[in-house]
């Protein structure tokens, strides 16, 4: 679900399936794409032709018809991000979890997380107007911050309680067409572009996080782990694991690792609906705690 015939850039509407899902699925020995579902049968057929899928690929225009097909074992939806918490599979996250279970890192006293995304900076391309609408469900809190903070909480554990503050510092957004011409000069935005969450985890670790709209700092996609030994004042660089998924486009790498783990039954890092519900309870509290200016608490077990 979600593959478009016309999208090319990962920022285009409907392009997430093409850049973040399709590359590894087409090369995986564990999966075969047998059907596509789009807004109509005609749109699905156009996508099949555009992406050069086999002629045997079935085209569907409704979820009910897709779900009723006995030849389909797994449905992948790239038009929503409610369970696929792929940051858990990033090599840097896996390595930190490994270090925490070894003697390399003992008691974690505190953690600071600062991040940014490529959106919510005052100028966007057409196709992501839904980011401006708080009622769409897709915004910087639920998508970008949700993915990033999930990696931290998956590694260190859930919040016991926290304070959250959300703000809008770019109230209007200019939208551009693909050719650079202006589509809309000032679309009012009702979703936050500043997120601050600070609190204490159930382990006692203090966490401070700030996530903002705009472009990230240089080096975002070149993660490094260094460890300072306070006894010797020696700084060590930790080598990150390397796998074949690193050959795929950046947006696809962690999702490819997720698919591989799912096919092999390796469920340590997989997020089922119960785990996803925990994350959504937390995100709901981020919104409500900020609006009501109160301490946020949520059921962190599943």
Backbone bond lengths (Angstrom), bond angles and torsions (degrees), N, CA, C in turn:
res aa  C-N    CA-C-N  psi(-1)  N-CA   C-N-CA  omega(-1)  CA-C   N-CA-C  phi
1 X - - - 1.450 - - 1.519 109.91 -
2 X 1.354 116.51 134.72 1.447 120.26 172.44 1.509 115.91 105.29
3 X 1.332 118.77 -1.38 1.463 120.42 179.93 1.528 109.39 -80.76
4 X 1.331 116.03 126.72 1.455 121.77 -178.46 1.520 110.71 -103.73
5 X 1.317 115.34 154.25 1.466 120.06 178.88 1.514 111.75 -79.61
6 X 1.327 117.92 -22.25 1.466 120.69 -169.98 1.518 114.88 -111.58
7 X 1.326 118.63 -19.79 1.456 120.38 -175.18 1.514 111.65 -70.68
8 X 1.314 115.16 139.51 1.463 120.85 178.95 1.526 111.29 -125.34
9 X 1.343 115.65 -58.56 1.461 119.72 179.19 1.511 109.91 -70.01
10 X 1.352 117.01 149.49 1.457 120.19 179.41 1.513 111.76 -65.86
11 X 1.347 118.02 -14.00 1.459 120.67 177.68 1.521 112.06 -88.31
12 X 1.337 118.20 -10.24 1.452 120.57 179.38 1.520 110.33 -69.97
13 X 1.331 115.64 150.89 1.459 119.94 175.53 1.525 109.59 -61.39
14 X 1.326 115.81 131.66 1.454 120.82 177.59 1.509 115.05 79.20
15 X 1.336 117.63 5.95 1.464 119.92 -175.70 1.513 113.31 -90.04
16 X 1.332 117.68 -10.87 1.466 119.35 -176.11 1.529 111.42 -60.60
17 X 1.311 117.14 -37.82 1.472 119.64 179.07 1.521 111.19 -62.75
18 X 1.321 116.24 -36.51 1.466 120.95 -176.27 1.521 111.32 -71.50
19 X 1.325 116.83 -43.44 1.462 120.12 -175.33 1.520 113.02 -87.92
20 X 1.336 117.67 -33.62 1.459 120.04 -171.52 1.524 113.97 -103.04
21 X 1.313 118.31 -15.17 1.468 120.05 -178.02 1.533 113.04 -119.40
22 X 1.317 115.74 -46.64 1.455 120.18 -168.24 1.532 115.45 -64.29
23 X 1.338 121.01 -42.47 1.471 120.15 -174.11 1.524 113.70 -54.51
24 X 1.325 117.57 -49.76 1.465 119.69 -177.49 1.523 112.00 -74.83
25 X 1.329 117.38 -34.50 1.466 119.60 179.62 1.524 111.23 -62.98
26 X 1.320 116.76 -38.47 1.462 120.19 -179.17 1.523 112.26 -67.82
27 X 1.332 117.58 -23.81 1.464 120.67 -178.97 1.527 113.30 -103.04
28 X 1.317 116.96 -7.88 1.458 120.28 -175.17 1.525 111.43 -75.45
29 X 1.340 116.76 137.41 1.467 119.63 174.95 1.528 112.28 -77.60
30 X 1.346 116.42 -8.36 1.464 120.11 -174.87 1.520 113.45 -94.76
31 X 1.333 117.17 -14.94 1.459 119.73 -173.20 1.526 111.40 -130.90
32 X 1.331 114.64 151.67 1.465 121.64 173.78 1.523 108.02 -138.30
33 X 1.329 116.85 126.42 1.459 121.06 177.88 1.524 108.30 -79.91
34 X 1.334 116.32 113.11 1.467 120.73 -175.32 1.527 112.06 -111.07
35 X 1.335 118.23 -12.57 1.463 119.87 -177.93 1.527 109.91 -157.70
36 X 1.320 116.02 152.03 1.462 123.24 173.72 1.519 108.76 -126.26
37 X 1.330 115.90 141.87 1.459 121.55 175.24 1.513 108.52 -120.37
38 X 1.318 116.37 132.07 1.453 120.98 179.49 1.522 108.21 -136.36
39 X 1.320 117.50 -167.70 1.462 121.45 -177.40 1.525 112.29 -66.44
40 X 1.327 116.20 -20.25 1.462 121.53 176.49 1.525 107.90 -155.48
41 X 1.324 115.82 164.25 1.466 120.05 177.24 1.519 109.77 -61.71
42 X 1.349 116.34 -39.71 1.464 119.91 -179.58 1.526 111.02 -63.32
43 X 1.333 117.64 -40.97 1.462 121.00 178.72 1.526 110.73 -66.11
44 X 1.323 117.30 -38.19 1.458 120.69 177.83 1.527 110.90 -65.53
45 X 1.339 117.18 -41.32 1.470 120.65 178.29 1.526 110.91 -64.15
46 X 1.325 116.26 -39.00 1.467 119.87 178.75 1.517 110.62 -63.54
47 X 1.323 116.98 -39.73 1.466 120.79 178.53 1.523 111.03 -66.98
48 X 1.318 117.13 -38.35 1.466 121.18 178.37 1.526 110.50 -62.38
49 X 1.337 116.10 -44.15 1.460 120.02 178.75 1.527 110.75 -66.92
50 X 1.336 116.83 -44.07 1.452 121.23 -176.63 1.520 111.80 -64.02
51 X 1.318 117.42 -36.17 1.468 121.33 -176.39 1.525 112.28 -94.96
52 X 1.327 116.91 6.60 1.469 122.48 175.93 1.523 112.41 56.90
53 X 1.330 116.71 40.56 1.455 120.23 173.21 1.527 108.87 -74.87
54 X 1.328 117.98 158.86 1.467 120.29 178.17 1.529 111.98 -56.74
55 X 1.306 116.72 148.47 1.465 120.58 179.96 1.525 112.03 -60.59
56 X 1.334 116.92 -21.43 1.462 120.89 -179.42 1.534 112.42 -76.24
57 X 1.347 117.88 -9.08 1.466 121.27 -179.67 1.525 109.58 -64.34
58 X 1.305 116.65 126.34 1.457 121.59 -177.40 1.525 111.23 -80.33
59 X 1.329 116.34 147.36 1.457 122.39 179.63 1.518 109.44 -113.55
60 X 1.340 116.00 129.22 1.460 120.69 178.97 1.522 110.15 -127.54
61 X 1.333 114.54 149.23 1.458 120.88 178.17 1.509 112.96 -115.56
62 X 1.335 117.48 5.19 1.464 120.78 178.13 1.518 109.90 -146.64
63 X 1.322 115.36 148.91 1.465 120.93 179.34 1.525 111.31 -66.71
64 X 1.316 116.58 -35.60 1.460 119.53 -179.45 1.521 111.26 -61.47
65 X 1.331 116.85 -43.55 1.465 120.29 179.57 1.527 110.52 -66.47
66 X 1.320 116.41 -39.57 1.463 120.15 178.70 1.525 110.88 -62.75
67 X 1.335 116.53 -46.83 1.460 120.89 -177.72 1.523 112.38 -66.80
68 X 1.330 116.96 -25.18 1.466 120.27 -178.18 1.525 113.02 -81.82
69 X 1.318 118.27 -8.33 1.463 121.83 -178.45 1.529 110.09 -74.01
70 X 1.335 118.59 117.49 1.473 120.73 -177.51 1.524 113.63 -70.41
71 X 1.319 117.73 -13.43 1.463 120.77 -179.93 1.528 113.04 -84.81
72 X 1.332 117.32 -4.57 1.462 120.85 -177.18 1.523 109.92 -101.97
73 X 1.333 115.71 122.59 1.462 121.59 -179.73 1.521 113.22 -100.26
74 X 1.329 117.11 -23.82 1.468 121.07 -175.98 1.516 108.89 -144.17
75 X 1.332 116.98 129.82 1.462 122.51 176.58 1.520 108.34 -107.12
76 X 1.326 116.59 125.83 1.464 122.46 179.22 1.519 108.15 -110.60
77 X 1.323 115.89 119.62 1.455 121.04 178.61 1.517 108.85 -108.12
78 X 1.327 116.58 119.82 1.464 120.31 177.83 1.520 111.40 -103.35
79 X 1.323 117.36 10.84 1.456 120.11 179.52 1.524 111.14 -98.96
80 X 1.325 117.65 1.40 1.459 122.28 173.90 1.506 108.82 -147.68
81 X 1.330 116.26 154.26 1.462 119.83 -176.37 1.522 108.77 -130.34
82 X 1.291 115.84 70.33 1.450 119.12 -174.48 1.522 112.11 -102.05
83 X 1.307 119.88 -23.61 1.460 121.41 -176.42 1.520 111.95 -127.38
84 X 1.320 118.13 -28.15 1.463 120.75 -173.85 1.529 109.46 -76.92
85 X 1.328 115.98 84.06 1.461 122.03 -179.82 1.516 108.46 -94.56
86 X 1.340 115.28 74.37 1.455 121.24 -167.60 1.517 115.09 -73.22
87 X 1.339 118.29 -15.46 1.465 119.54 -179.94 1.523 111.63 -61.28
88 X 1.327 117.57 -21.84 1.467 121.40 177.18 1.521 111.98 -59.73
89 X 1.337 116.73 -21.42 1.464 120.55 -175.13 1.527 113.13 -98.46
90 X 1.313 117.69 2.35 1.460 120.41 178.19 1.525 109.71 -63.58
91 X 1.336 118.41 136.92 1.470 120.66 179.75 1.520 113.58 -54.49
92 X 1.338 116.96 -37.60 1.461 118.84 -179.22 1.523 111.07 -66.46
93 X 1.339 117.93 -36.40 1.463 121.34 177.65 1.525 109.90 -68.43
94 X 1.323 116.56 -44.13 1.466 120.35 178.91 1.525 111.16 -60.14
95 X 1.331 116.24 -40.18 1.464 119.71 -178.18 1.520 111.20 -69.28
96 X 1.317 117.70 -40.53 1.461 120.11 178.56 1.520 110.39 -64.01
97 X 1.320 117.48 -41.27 1.465 120.15 176.74 1.528 110.47 -61.37
98 X 1.320 116.34 -38.87 1.462 120.24 177.51 1.534 111.05 -64.22
99 X 1.333 116.88 -42.82 1.467 121.07 -179.93 1.528 111.33 -64.43
100 X 1.328 115.96 -35.34 1.456 119.62 -179.50 1.522 112.66 -69.38
101 X 1.319 117.16 -28.50 1.463 120.63 179.42 1.519 111.98 -88.06
102 X 1.312 116.69 -7.21 1.465 120.86 177.09 1.522 108.64 -102.99
103 X 1.295 115.97 -171.43 1.465 120.37 -179.60 1.524 112.28 -87.58
104 X 1.336 117.18 0.58 1.462 120.27 -177.27 1.524 111.74 -66.09
105 X 1.334 116.89 -40.05 1.462 122.32 177.21 1.522 107.37 -127.78
106 X 1.307 116.54 127.49 1.458 120.00 -178.33 1.531 110.15 -97.76
107 X 1.301 118.11 -115.37 1.460 121.01 -176.90 1.529 110.80 -77.54
108 X 1.344 116.84 123.76 1.462 121.12 178.22 1.522 108.40 -85.90
109 X 1.324 116.26 114.24 1.459 121.00 -177.14 1.526 112.00 -82.46
110 X 1.332 116.47 -40.90 1.463 119.82 -178.49 1.518 109.84 -157.51
111 X 1.333 115.72 162.59 1.459 121.68 178.74 1.519 108.93 -145.72
112 X 1.328 116.33 136.81 1.460 122.20 178.17 1.523 109.34 -118.23
113 X 1.307 116.27 128.45 1.463 122.08 -178.48 1.526 109.15 -124.46
114 X 1.322 116.24 122.05 1.465 122.35 177.06 1.520 107.89 -126.68
115 X 1.321 117.54 131.41 1.457 119.51 -177.63 1.516 112.59 -152.19
116 X 1.331 115.11 172.08 1.464 122.42 178.72 1.517 108.52 -153.27
117 X 1.330 115.18 162.21 1.464 119.48 177.75 1.520 109.51 -123.91
118 X 1.298 117.22 175.18 1.462 121.96 -176.91 1.526 113.10 -86.52
119 X 1.312 116.90 5.47 1.460 121.27 -178.18 1.529 110.61 -117.91
120 X 1.345 115.26 -178.47 1.472 122.40 172.06 1.518 112.56 60.78
121 X 1.339 115.89 43.61 1.460 119.31 179.78 1.527 112.64 -122.76
122 X 1.330 116.80 14.39 1.455 120.02 176.00 1.508 114.93 102.91
123 X 1.332 118.30 -19.40 1.466 122.04 178.29 1.518 108.89 -139.30
124 X 1.336 116.84 128.68 1.459 121.87 -179.85 1.524 109.64 -137.79
125 X 1.325 115.57 167.79 1.454 121.38 172.01 1.523 109.66 -97.41
126 X 1.323 115.97 150.83 1.466 120.41 -178.22 1.532 109.71 -57.49
127 X 1.313 114.54 146.37 1.464 120.29 179.83 1.519 112.71 119.90
128 X 1.337 117.05 -20.37 1.462 119.31 179.67 1.529 111.03 -118.05
129 X 1.325 116.20 28.25 1.464 119.47 179.16 1.530 111.64 -59.58
130 X 1.332 116.76 -26.29 1.464 119.43 -179.72 1.522 111.75 -63.69
131 X 1.337 117.98 -20.82 1.467 120.68 176.04 1.523 112.01 -62.06
132 X 1.319 116.80 -22.02 1.464 121.64 -177.28 1.527 112.26 -83.05
133 X 1.331 117.33 -19.70 1.466 123.36 -171.73 1.526 109.76 -98.98
134 X 1.313 117.96 114.76 1.455 121.60 -178.54 1.525 111.78 -63.25
135 X 1.334 117.54 -24.86 1.465 120.93 -178.63 1.520 113.58 -82.34
136 X 1.337 118.43 -8.12 1.465 120.37 -179.25 1.517 111.83 -75.49
137 X 1.323 117.22 -23.04 1.461 120.88 -178.22 1.518 113.91 87.93
138 X 1.343 116.75 -13.22 1.459 120.36 -179.83 1.512 110.81 -108.76
139 X 1.319 117.37 106.83 1.461 121.14 -178.12 1.523 109.40 -150.12
140 X 1.318 117.01 -175.47 1.460 120.05 -174.78 1.525 112.40 -67.58
141 X 1.325 117.46 -27.81 1.466 120.42 178.80 1.523 110.17 -72.75
142 X 1.330 116.49 -52.28 1.469 120.32 -172.97 1.517 113.13 -76.04
143 X 1.337 117.82 -27.14 1.467 120.23 -177.70 1.523 110.93 -100.35
144 X 1.304 116.81 -72.71 1.463 120.51 -169.41 1.525 112.39 -70.15
145 X 1.323 117.15 -53.88 1.462 119.51 178.55 1.525 110.52 -65.50
146 X 1.324 115.86 -38.42 1.468 119.40 -179.58 1.511 112.47 -57.69
147 X 1.335 116.84 -43.20 1.468 120.24 178.34 1.521 111.21 -65.41
148 X 1.328 116.46 -46.00 1.463 120.12 -173.18 1.525 112.16 -70.67
149 X 1.320 117.96 -46.72 1.465 119.69 -178.67 1.522 110.02 -68.79
150 X 1.327 117.46 -25.60 1.453 119.91 177.26 1.527 110.87 -61.67
151 X 1.338 117.01 -38.59 1.461 119.81 178.53 1.520 110.68 -61.90
152 X 1.325 116.60 -41.19 1.467 120.12 179.35 1.525 111.06 -66.48
153 X 1.327 116.98 -46.73 1.459 120.07 -177.20 1.526 111.48 -70.59
154 X 1.321 117.83 -31.15 1.458 121.46 174.80 1.526 110.44 -64.93
155 X 1.326 116.06 -30.24 1.454 121.52 -177.79 1.526 112.78 -85.60
156 X 1.341 116.85 -44.16 1.460 120.84 -172.49 1.520 114.28 -104.49
157 X 1.329 118.30 -16.41 1.456 120.96 -178.00 1.519 112.00 110.48
158 X 1.320 116.03 172.90 1.461 121.91 -173.30 1.537 112.18 -85.22
159 X 1.335 114.75 163.21 1.460 121.00 175.76 1.527 110.94 -71.93
160 X 1.329 115.41 140.58 1.459 121.29 166.53 1.525 108.85 -80.62
161 X 1.336 115.62 -46.33 1.454 122.36 173.48 1.523 108.22 -161.49
162 X 1.345 115.36 160.06 1.464 118.72 -176.45 1.529 110.35 -158.21
163 X 1.314 114.99 165.08 1.465 122.83 170.38 1.524 108.25 -112.79
164 X 1.312 117.20 139.73 1.470 121.30 179.07 1.524 109.94 -129.86
165 X 1.332 114.68 145.28 1.455 121.62 174.45 1.521 108.59 -137.88
166 X 1.334 115.74 126.93 1.459 122.23 178.68 1.524 109.09 -115.60
167 X 1.330 116.55 142.48 1.452 119.38 -179.70 1.516 112.54 -145.63
168 X 1.318 116.02 158.03 1.462 123.21 176.82 1.522 107.96 -116.72
169 X 1.302 117.46 108.26 1.464 122.58 179.46 1.529 111.76 -103.78
170 X 1.339 116.85 -11.72 1.471 122.20 174.34 1.527 106.73 -120.23
171 X 1.330 118.90 80.48 1.468 120.94 -172.99 1.526 114.32 -69.20
172 X 1.337 116.93 -22.65 1.464 120.14 179.66 1.532 109.09 -124.30
173 X 1.325 114.86 144.61 1.458 120.38 -179.10 1.521 110.63 -126.88
174 X 1.322 116.58 130.38 1.467 122.22 174.19 1.518 108.57 -88.94
175 X 1.336 116.70 132.20 1.466 121.08 179.39 1.524 110.36 -109.55
176 X 1.326 115.19 134.35 1.454 122.38 -179.54 1.517 110.59 -110.98
177 X 1.337 115.79 147.29 1.448 121.24 170.27 1.529 109.14 -75.58
178 X 1.320 116.48 170.46 1.462 120.31 -179.61 1.521 112.35 -58.89
179 X 1.324 116.16 -31.52 1.470 119.44 -178.22 1.527 112.77 -84.67
180 X 1.332 117.06 3.63 1.453 120.81 177.39 1.514 114.78 93.56
181 X 1.321 117.23 -8.79 1.462 119.42 177.45 1.523 110.01 -73.12
182 X 1.323 115.97 156.44 1.456 121.34 -175.19 1.526 110.48 -81.46
183 X 1.326 115.90 124.92 1.467 121.32 176.88 1.526 110.74 -94.26
184 X 1.331 116.19 -37.39 1.460 121.12 178.61 1.523 107.75 -151.08
185 X 1.332 116.66 126.49 1.465 120.16 -174.40 1.525 113.01 -80.29
186 X 1.304 118.13 -28.67 1.465 118.94 -174.67 1.522 110.07 -157.12
187 X 1.330 116.36 88.93 1.459 121.41 175.85 1.526 108.58 -95.20
188 X 1.320 116.30 124.64 1.452 121.27 -177.06 1.528 110.04 -67.46
189 X 1.316 115.80 131.36 1.472 121.52 -178.36 1.519 109.90 -105.69
190 X 1.327 116.48 131.54 1.467 121.77 -179.18 1.521 111.79 -113.90
191 X 1.328 117.62 15.98 1.462 121.37 -179.69 1.524 109.73 -118.90
192 X 1.333 117.55 150.29 1.467 120.64 -174.30 1.529 113.12 -71.38
193 X 1.345 114.70 147.88 1.456 120.80 171.40 1.531 110.89 -120.70
194 X 1.332 115.94 6.79 1.463 122.53 173.84 1.528 108.32 -133.13
195 X 1.328 116.32 128.27 1.464 121.44 -178.67 1.526 108.41 -132.55
196 X 1.309 116.24 125.28 1.462 121.17 174.33 1.524 108.52 -128.23
197 X 1.331 116.03 126.29 1.461 121.99 177.52 1.527 108.13 -135.09
198 X 1.316 116.50 123.06 1.458 122.13 177.67 1.517 109.10 -131.86
199 X 1.322 116.40 140.44 1.453 118.64 178.85 1.504 112.48 -178.52
200 X 1.325 114.33 -167.06 1.457 122.02 -178.69 1.521 109.50 -120.35
201 X 1.325 116.24 133.06 1.457 121.14 178.98 1.526 110.59 -79.58
202 X 1.319 116.34 166.25 1.462 120.36 178.47 1.524 111.47 -61.87
203 X 1.337 116.74 -22.23 1.471 121.28 178.23 1.520 112.12 -80.30
204 X 1.336 117.36 -10.70 1.452 121.27 -175.35 1.519 113.44 97.70
205 X 1.324 117.53 -6.99 1.463 121.50 178.21 1.528 110.53 -68.77
206 X 1.333 116.66 134.08 1.457 121.30 174.70 1.529 108.57 -86.35
207 X 1.340 116.72 137.02 1.466 122.13 -179.52 1.523 109.14 -128.94
208 X 1.320 115.47 133.05 1.462 121.98 173.22 1.517 108.32 -125.41
209 X 1.332 117.59 127.27 1.462 120.69 -178.19 1.518 110.98 -133.85
210 X 1.335 115.25 139.58 1.465 122.17 174.86 1.522 107.77 -136.97
211 X 1.315 115.97 121.45 1.461 121.99 -179.83 1.520 107.31 -125.30
212 X 1.335 117.32 135.42 1.458 120.62 -174.20 1.526 111.24 -134.55
213 X 1.324 115.86 162.64 1.451 121.69 171.62 1.514 110.27 -76.51
214 X 1.331 116.63 161.57 1.463 120.46 -179.52 1.516 111.29 107.44
215 X 1.319 115.26 176.54 1.454 119.66 -174.76 1.519 111.36 -79.31
216 X 1.326 117.08 142.52 1.466 121.19 -179.79 1.519 111.80 -68.88
217 X 1.314 114.10 168.83 1.454 119.15 177.33 1.528 110.45 -73.44
218 X 1.322 116.76 162.69 1.460 122.21 177.46 1.529 109.16 -62.53
219 X 1.333 115.70 138.80 1.454 120.37 177.55 1.512 114.16 97.05
220 X 1.341 116.05 6.27 1.452 119.73 -177.73 1.522 111.93 -56.60
221 X 1.327 116.94 -40.54 1.459 120.40 -173.85 1.526 112.36 -98.01
222 X 1.313 115.95 20.14 1.453 120.94 176.62 1.529 108.57 -129.58
223 X 1.346 116.72 66.70 1.469 119.69 -173.53 1.528 112.44 -67.87
224 X 1.308 115.00 147.88 1.459 121.98 178.01 1.526 108.95 -137.77
225 X 1.321 115.26 149.85 1.455 121.22 174.05 1.522 108.28 -120.54
226 X 1.313 115.97 124.20 1.461 120.74 173.49 1.520 108.50 -125.20
227 X 1.314 116.46 144.07 1.467 122.30 -179.26 1.518 109.26 -122.02
228 X 1.320 115.91 126.71 1.459 121.42 176.07 1.528 109.04 -97.68
229 X 1.309 116.41 120.61 1.456 121.91 174.87 1.530 107.56 -85.09
230 X 1.318 117.05 109.11 1.458 120.32 -175.20 1.525 112.52 -68.31
231 X 1.322 117.13 -22.64 1.462 119.81 -179.92 1.521 111.63 -74.73
232 X 1.346 116.51 -37.18 1.468 120.77 -176.67 1.517 113.13 -109.50
233 X 1.356 116.47 -9.52 1.465 122.55 -175.99 1.529 111.89 63.85
234 X 1.316 116.71 22.24 1.463 122.19 179.87 1.524 109.90 -91.83
235 X 1.329 115.65 136.34 1.462 121.48 178.19 1.523 108.98 -105.77
236 X 1.318 116.51 125.41 1.456 122.10 -179.77 1.526 110.25 -115.29
237 X 1.316 116.10 138.55 1.456 121.94 174.48 1.518 109.08 -96.31
238 X 1.326 115.99 128.95 1.462 121.48 -177.34 1.522 109.47 -95.88
239 X 1.316 116.61 129.47 1.466 120.68 179.01 1.519 110.29 -76.12
240 X 1.316 115.79 132.05 1.457 120.87 179.64 1.520 110.87 -85.80
241 X 1.335 117.53 146.80 1.464 119.73 176.96 1.516 111.45 -66.15
242 X 1.320 116.69 148.67 1.462 122.36 -179.98 1.525 108.21 -123.84
243 X 1.325 115.83 136.52 1.459 119.78 178.16 1.523 109.87 -137.55
244 X 1.317 116.28 174.97 1.469 121.53 -176.23 1.518 112.47 -67.25
245 X 1.346 117.00 -18.52 1.466 119.99 -179.60 1.523 111.75 -67.28
246 X 1.323 117.31 -18.72 1.460 120.72 -179.69 1.519 112.32 -65.84
247 X 1.333 117.54 -13.55 1.462 120.66 179.06 1.531 112.45 -81.73
248 X 1.324 117.60 -12.57 1.458 121.50 179.96 1.529 109.94 -83.13
249 X 1.336 117.83 163.90 1.470 119.98 175.22 1.526 110.38 -54.10
250 X 1.327 116.73 149.49 1.462 120.99 -174.09 1.524 112.15 -53.73
251 X 1.348 117.27 -43.22 1.460 119.97 -177.74 1.517 112.28 -64.80
252 X 1.311 117.76 -20.60 1.454 121.86 -174.93 1.527 113.57 -94.71
253 X 1.318 118.26 -17.61 1.462 120.78 -167.73 1.528 113.83 -61.36
254 X 1.324 117.63 -52.33 1.465 119.17 -178.45 1.519 111.85 -68.71
255 X 1.333 117.16 -35.37 1.462 119.90 177.10 1.524 110.16 -66.28
256 X 1.329 117.13 -36.77 1.469 120.72 175.62 1.517 110.69 -61.78
257 X 1.325 116.39 -40.90 1.473 120.13 177.40 1.519 110.70 -64.79
258 X 1.337 116.03 -36.95 1.462 120.31 177.39 1.525 110.91 -63.35
259 X 1.334 116.73 -47.06 1.462 120.11 179.41 1.528 111.23 -60.47
260 X 1.334 116.41 -40.99 1.458 120.55 -179.42 1.532 110.17 -63.28
261 X 1.325 116.71 -44.33 1.465 120.46 179.78 1.526 111.27 -64.89
262 X 1.334 116.78 -40.30 1.468 120.54 179.69 1.521 110.63 -63.63
263 X 1.332 116.84 -42.76 1.468 120.69 -179.34 1.518 111.40 -64.46
264 X 1.318 116.92 -32.68 1.473 121.25 -177.62 1.526 113.10 -91.92
265 X 1.321 116.97 -0.42 1.455 120.07 179.85 1.514 114.09 74.44
266 X 1.338 116.75 20.95 1.470 121.10 179.17 1.525 107.98 -91.13
267 X 1.328 116.61 98.11 1.462 120.16 -168.36 1.521 115.09 -104.02
268 X 1.335 119.05 10.81 1.462 120.76 -177.56 1.527 111.95 -58.22
269 X 1.323 116.98 -41.10 1.462 120.90 -176.35 1.514 113.54 -103.06
270 X 1.322 117.71 -2.15 1.462 120.36 -179.62 1.530 110.43 -73.09
271 X 1.314 116.19 142.98 1.466 121.62 178.05 1.518 109.10 -104.24
272 X 1.338 116.25 107.56 1.455 119.09 174.88 1.526 109.22 -81.87
273 X 1.331 117.23 -174.28 1.462 119.63 -176.04 1.523 111.47 -66.29
274 X 1.335 117.17 -33.40 1.460 119.69 179.25 1.531 110.82 -65.72
275 X 1.334 116.93 -43.97 1.465 120.56 178.20 1.527 110.96 -67.90
276 X 1.319 116.45 -37.73 1.463 119.66 177.48 1.522 111.11 -65.39
277 X 1.337 116.66 -34.23 1.465 120.12 178.45 1.524 110.95 -64.57
278 X 1.337 117.16 -36.81 1.461 120.98 176.29 1.526 110.11 -60.65
279 X 1.348 115.57 -44.50 1.465 118.42 -178.64 1.527 111.53 -65.12
280 X 1.327 116.30 -37.89 1.458 119.28 -179.94 1.521 111.57 -72.08
281 X 1.329 117.51 -32.92 1.467 119.06 174.86 1.526 110.07 -63.20
282 X 1.337 115.85 -40.05 1.466 119.77 177.25 1.525 110.74 -62.90
283 X 1.341 117.67 -48.17 1.460 120.92 -178.04 1.535 111.41 -63.48
284 X 1.321 116.93 -36.77 1.463 119.73 176.16 1.527 110.62 -61.60
285 X 1.341 116.16 -39.69 1.454 120.33 178.89 1.525 111.72 -69.05
286 X 1.329 117.50 -30.68 1.466 120.45 175.08 1.527 109.38 -60.11
287 X 1.336 116.88 -45.85 1.459 121.38 178.15 1.530 111.62 -65.24
288 X 1.327 115.56 -52.37 1.462 119.76 -172.93 1.528 112.01 -70.53
289 X 1.333 116.52 -38.88 1.460 119.57 179.00 1.514 111.71 -63.74
290 X 1.343 116.10 -37.89 1.458 120.07 177.81 1.527 111.02 -67.53
291 X 1.325 117.05 -44.33 1.460 121.17 -177.76 1.526 111.74 -65.44
292 X 1.339 115.93 -38.14 1.461 120.37 -176.00 1.523 112.53 -95.99
293 X 1.356 116.05 -1.60 1.468 121.87 -179.65 1.525 111.37 51.18
294 X 1.311 114.63 55.06 1.465 120.62 179.91 1.518 109.85 -135.32
295 X 1.313 115.99 169.46 1.460 121.68 177.00 1.529 108.95 -70.75
296 X 1.325 115.81 135.08 1.453 120.74 179.63 1.517 112.04 -92.45
297 X 1.314 116.03 134.00 1.468 122.69 175.35 1.531 107.78 -139.39
298 X 1.312 116.18 147.13 1.461 120.47 -179.55 1.520 109.35 -151.20
299 X 1.303 116.17 160.21 1.460 121.33 177.07 1.519 107.87 -74.90
300 X 1.329 115.82 110.93 1.467 120.05 -173.31 1.519 112.71 -99.02
301 X 1.315 117.83 8.83 1.466 121.23 176.15 1.521 109.61 -107.33
302 X 1.323 116.30 163.64 1.463 120.08 -179.20 1.516 110.22 -143.14
